[in-house]
């Protein structure tokens, strides 16, 4: 998968710098095309060059410790999710048993829910 090889910046200073700088760079390039002259190729090249510089600066910020410091969180597998769901259901069922309701055991009909 591509995500396995891509290390993102996360919600960090480096990520926000990259996001805001690209917005500024491409807005400036668009305005230059509209207001200054209509040379689309020139301002696209300027925008691309500025984007590369901003990406390099964001990479330096990341290496300087302003990037992600912990590994990316991995989503739960299906087995982990189901195991966690049965624990949550068991904790909720303890309260239902104390109230005198029938045990659901994973079946909504047993608890009177339709």
BAMARKOL-889677 format. One line per 4 residues: number of its first residue (from 0); their letters; for each residue y, x, z of C-alpha. Coordinates in nm, 3 decimals, decimal comma. Example, Ala and Ser with C-alpha at 12.3 -4.5 7.8 and 13.67 -1.06 7.14 Angstrom:
2
0> AS> -0,450:1,230:0,780  -0,106:1,367:0,714
! end
This chain:
114
0> XXXX> 0,000:0,000:0,000  0,354:0,117:-0,061  0,453:0,051:0,302  0,205:0,311:0,422
4> XXXX> 0,395:0,583:0,236  0,745:0,453:0,296  0,910:0,542:0,621  1,202:0,308:0,678
8> XXXX> 1,509:0,376:0,889  1,465:0,071:1,112  1,754:-0,098:1,291  1,938:0,229:1,355
12> XXXX> 2,266:0,407:1,288  2,118:0,568:0,977  2,005:0,232:0,840  2,336:0,061:0,906
16> XXXX> 2,527:0,354:0,754  2,316:0,331:0,440  2,353:-0,046:0,414  2,729:-0,056:0,470
20> XXXX> 2,798:0,247:0,252  2,605:0,101:-0,041  2,790:-0,227:-0,007  3,122:-0,041:-0,008
24> XXXX> 3,024:0,188:-0,298  2,903:-0,090:-0,527  3,191:-0,320:-0,438  3,435:-0,040:-0,521
28> XXXX> 3,254:0,031:-0,848  3,262:-0,337:-0,942  3,630:-0,369:-0,860  3,705:-0,052:-1,058
32> XXXX> 3,533:-0,202:-1,361  3,730:-0,524:-1,326  4,072:-0,391:-1,226  4,108:-0,035:-1,357
36> XXXX> 3,929:-0,019:-1,686  3,631:-0,186:-1,837  3,422:0,128:-1,878  3,101:-0,005:-1,725
40> XXXX> 2,896:0,309:-1,792  3,142:0,541:-1,617  3,168:0,331:-1,301  2,794:0,269:-1,292
44> XXXX> 2,733:0,644:-1,301  2,996:0,695:-1,029  2,830:0,423:-0,821  2,484:0,575:-0,867
48> XXXX> 2,607:0,923:-0,775  2,783:0,791:-0,465  2,468:0,597:-0,369  2,259:0,913:-0,392
52> XXXX> 2,509:1,098:-0,172  2,506:0,813:0,082  2,125:0,814:0,086  2,125:1,188:0,148
56> XXXX> 2,372:1,147:0,436  2,156:0,869:0,583  1,855:1,100:0,559  2,048:1,371:0,745
60> XXXX> 2,149:1,118:1,011  1,784:1,024:1,048  1,679:1,388:1,087  1,958:1,435:1,341
64> XXXX> 1,791:1,175:1,561  1,983:0,864:1,460  1,686:0,708:1,280  1,369:0,540:1,400
68> XXXX> 1,232:0,717:1,708  0,915:0,509:1,749  0,650:0,437:1,486  0,677:0,114:1,293
72> XXXX> 0,515:-0,177:1,477  0,199:-0,295:1,306  0,119:-0,666:1,288  -0,185:-0,792:1,476
76> XXXX> -0,513:-0,816:1,289  -0,676:-1,157:1,256  -0,926:-1,070:1,529  -0,650:-0,956:1,766
80> XXXX> -0,448:-1,272:1,695  -0,745:-1,499:1,755  -0,838:-1,313:2,073  -0,481:-1,347:2,198
84> XXXX> -0,477:-1,715:2,103  -0,789:-1,788:2,304  -0,636:-1,616:2,606  -0,320:-1,825:2,571
88> XXXX> -0,525:-2,141:2,532  -0,731:-2,049:2,838  -0,418:-1,998:3,047  -0,280:-2,333:2,934
92> XXXX> -0,615:-2,500:2,992  -0,624:-2,394:3,356  -0,317:-2,607:3,417  -0,469:-2,898:3,225
96> XXXX> -0,789:-2,884:3,430  -0,590:-2,896:3,751  -0,418:-3,212:3,627  -0,754:-3,381:3,574
100> XXXX> -0,747:-3,380:3,192  -1,065:-3,313:2,991  -1,128:-2,960:2,872  -1,023:-2,908:2,510
104> XXXX> -1,242:-2,604:2,429  -1,058:-2,562:2,100  -1,112:-2,922:1,987  -0,801:-3,145:1,991
108> XXXX> -1,011:-3,463:2,001  -1,168:-3,362:2,333  -0,827:-3,357:2,498  -0,728:-3,691:2,348
112> XX> -0,486:-3,537:2,095  -0,509:-3,686:1,748
! end
